[in-house]
Amino acid sequence: MGYANTQIAIQTYVPSDDVLINNAANKAGNSDDPVFNKIKEITLGSTIGSSSLFRFKFILSRSGGTARGRIYRNGSAIGTEQTVGGAPTEFTEDIVSTTWVESDTVELWVRITGAPSVTPYGSDFRICGIGSEWINTVV
């Protein structure tokens, strides 16, 4: 008795500077708010493999004082809190998850610290990587 072979294609990603998705517009967070608030969101599509490693990039700026930004997944923090107190700054972070699914959202959240009348801004929120297809054969 023979067994049939079944091939399953899995699309995974490794970090690179190649932009997969870009949410470029400059977006303001809540002024004078010391609590993180979501300003940008990207929903992952069906080509995302569960064990992907992505490079996330964003530019953080502020109208004065200090602004902080952090990457979230489905409303939960997954990235490192980044801080800018001077000129607009681009931040880059590689994040791996073994449980990405196509409906996941990846978000940029911002807040301010310090001086009153400060507004945080985020722009050029990007997911970067190179896709590679792995073929598993099940016997």
C-alpha positions in Angstrom: 0.0 0.0 0.0 1.5 3.4 -1.0 1.2 6.8 0.6 0.5 10.0 -1.3 2.9 12.9 -0.9 1.3 16.3 -0.1 3.2 19.5 -0.4 2.3 22.6 1.6 3.7 26.0 0.7 4.4 28.3 3.6 5.3 32.0 3.0 7.7 33.2 5.7 9.6 36.5 5.9 13.0 37.5 7.1 14.1 41.1 7.9 15.4 43.4 5.3 14.9 47.0 4.2 12.5 46.0 1.4 9.2 47.7 2.2 6.2 45.3 2.2 3.6 47.7 3.5 3.9 51.5 4.1 1.5 53.7 6.1 3.4 56.9 5.2 1.2 59.9 6.2 2.2 62.0 9.2 -0.3 61.4 11.9 -0.7 63.3 15.2 -1.3 61.6 18.6 -3.3 63.2 21.4 -1.8 66.4 22.7 -0.8 66.5 26.4 -1.6 62.8 26.8 0.9 60.7 28.8 -1.0 57.5 28.0 -0.1 55.6 24.8 -2.7 56.1 22.0 -2.9 54.4 18.6 -2.2 56.5 15.6 -1.5 54.0 12.8 -2.6 50.5 12.0 -1.7 47.9 9.3 -3.6 44.6 8.9 -1.5 41.6 7.8 -2.7 39.7 4.7 -3.1 36.1 3.9 0.5 35.7 2.5 2.0 36.0 6.0 3.6 32.9 7.4 3.2 32.3 11.2 7.0 32.2 11.9 7.9 35.4 10.2 10.5 37.9 11.4 9.7 41.4 10.3 11.6 44.7 10.4 9.4 47.6 11.5 10.3 51.2 10.9 8.7 54.5 11.8 9.6 58.1 12.2 8.8 59.8 15.5 8.6 63.5 16.1 7.0 66.0 18.4 6.0 69.7 18.7 8.1 70.2 21.8 9.0 68.2 25.0 9.5 64.5 24.5 7.6 62.0 22.4 7.5 58.2 22.8 6.5 55.6 20.3 6.0 51.8 20.5 4.9 49.0 18.2 1.8 47.0 19.2 0.2 43.8 17.9 -3.6 43.5 18.2 -3.5 46.2 21.0 -0.7 44.6 23.0 2.8 46.1 23.2 5.5 44.0 21.4 8.1 46.6 20.6 10.6 48.6 22.6 9.5 52.0 23.8 11.4 54.6 21.7 12.0 58.2 22.7 12.7 61.4 20.7 13.4 64.8 22.3 15.0 66.6 19.3 14.8 66.3 15.5 12.4 63.7 13.9 14.1 60.3 14.2 13.6 57.0 12.4 13.5 53.9 14.6 14.0 50.3 13.3 13.2 47.1 15.2 13.2 43.5 14.2 10.3 41.5 15.8 9.7 37.8 15.5 6.5 35.9 16.4 5.6 32.3 15.9 1.9 33.0 15.9 1.3 35.7 13.2 -2.1 35.2 11.5 -3.5 37.0 8.5 -5.9 39.1 10.5 -3.3 40.5 12.9 -3.0 44.2 13.2 0.4 45.9 13.8 0.0 49.4 15.2 2.1 52.5 16.1 1.1 54.0 19.4 2.5 57.3 20.8 2.5 59.4 23.9 4.2 62.5 25.3 6.1 63.2 28.5 7.2 66.4 30.0 6.2 69.8 28.8 2.5 70.8 28.4 1.0 71.5 25.0 3.1 68.8 23.3 1.8 66.7 20.3 3.6 63.5 19.3 3.7 62.6 15.6 4.3 59.3 13.7 5.0 58.8 10.0 6.5 56.3 7.5 5.2 53.3 9.5 6.6 50.4 7.5 6.7 46.6 7.6 9.8 45.4 5.8 11.1 41.9 4.9 11.9 39.5 2.1 9.5 36.6 1.5 10.8 33.0 1.1 8.7 30.0 0.4 9.4 26.8 2.3 8.0 23.5 1.0 7.2 20.8 3.5 6.5 17.3 2.2 4.2 15.2 4.3 4.3 11.5 3.6 
